[in-house]
Amino acid sequence: DAVRSSVRNEMVGEVAAEFDRVHSVERAREVGSVHEIIAPARLRPALHDAVSRGLASVDV
């Protein structure tokens, strides 16, 4: 029914807003879930370096 759907959507929105208030990429870095935050302009070189290091560490 429309009322139930509307109330559910409102509640989901409130839960999502609370999640967004608590969680951020900066917080993830602080608690160790993320090692580094890479700026978009540095992403391609950082990926290249990481892949190069990975390939250098295995026998291919």
Secondary structure, 3 states (H helix, E strand, C coil): CHHHHHHHHHHHHHHHHHHHHHCCHHHHHHHCCCCCCCCHHHHHHHHHHHHHHHHHCCCC
